[in-house]
């Protein structure tokens, strides 16, 4: 999760919403990404989507069945759906997304066999988001 936080900090430095994601496969980081929605003018360029694409390219296939995604904020419905299609078996996130998180809006979006762990470095992840939006207002 510390590596995902580093990605979130990079996003913040670029004026992006500070969300970072890392995909780990067999104890190796195979993808690192952060939000690029402003940079790419693309509403789908979330950290998770970028990380899924990088990981799939690294593995040479669309399924991430031996991987874990670490992300600083709970995935949205779009990202949870993509994670479900990737068949990723484990998602670890920092803080909940009270407004757009998948767990409230689409709790069955992830693959049925996917395990989820929330609250990892929760305070640091939440503080980064709060600082970003405080500075925007």
N, C-alpha and C positions, 0 to 999 in steps of 0.2 A: 504493500500500500504506500510505502514511502516513495517508491518510484512513480506511482500514479500521482502522488502529491507534487512531485517535481514537475510532472507534465502539466498539472493544473496551474502551477506557478508560472510555467512558460506561457500558458494560454493567457493568464492575467497580464503578463508583461506585453503581450501582443494585443491587448484590448479585447480579448475573447472571454466569454464566461468561463471561469476557472474550474473546468472539469478535466481530469486526466484519467487515462485508462492504460492498463498494461495487461498483456496476455502472456501467461506462463505455460510452457509445455515441457514436461519432464524436467522440472527444475531450471529451465532456461527461459529467459525473457525473449519472446519471439516477435513481440510487437509493442510499441509504445506510441501513444497518440494523445492529442488533446483537441478540444473543440476548435473547429476552423470555420464556423458558420459565417462569421463576418469576413474573414479573409477570402473565402471561396464564394461568398454570396450564395450560400447553399444551406437551406434549413435542415438538410439531412446530414450535414457534416459534423455530427456529434462525435465526441471522443470515442465512444464505443463502436460506432460505425466505422470510423477510421481504423481502429484497432482490429476489428473483425476482418476487414479487407486486407490489412497488412499480414495478419496471422494466416489467413487462408492462402495468400500468395507465398508466404514463407513455407507452408506445409505442402503446397501444391494441390490443394483440394478444398472444397467448401465446408467440410465438417470439421469442427474443432473438438472432437470427442475425447481427446486426452489433455484438454486445456482448462485453465482457470482464468477468468477475467477478474481483475482488480480495478475498481472504478471509484472515484472519490465521492460521487453522488449516485443515489439510487437511479437505475435506468428509467427512462421514459417508456411509454408504450411502444413507440417505434423501435427503439433500441432493444427492448425486451423481446419484441417479435422477431427481430433479426437474430438475436441470441438464441431464441427458440429454434429458428430454422437452421442455425449453425450446429445445433445439438450439443452446445457446450454444457458440460456436466456440473460446473460450479461457478457461481458468481459471488464475489465478495465486494461489498460496497461500504463506503464511509458513512455518510449521513443520508437520511431519508429526504426525498423530495416531496414535501407536503402537498404541493400544487399539481405536479405532473408525474409523480412516480407511478410506475406500473402496478405496484402492490395494491393500491386503492382503485385504480382505473381499469386494470386488466390483469388480475392476479393469476390468470392461467396462460399468460403470453409466453412464458419460458417453457422449455421442454419439460414434460412431466417428470423426468428423472433428474432434473437439475436441482442441486441443493444451493441454498442461498444463505449467506452469512452477512448480516448488516451490523453497523456500529463499530467497524474497525477504524481506529484513529478518527472517530466521529467528531470530536471537538475541533481538531485541526481542519478537517474537511469543511465543517460548518462555518468555522471562523473565516476561512478563505472566501467562501461564498458571501458571507455577510459583509466582509470588508470590501469586496468588489462592488456589491450593490449599494453600499453606503457611499462609496466614492462616485458612483454614477448619478446619484440623486442630488 
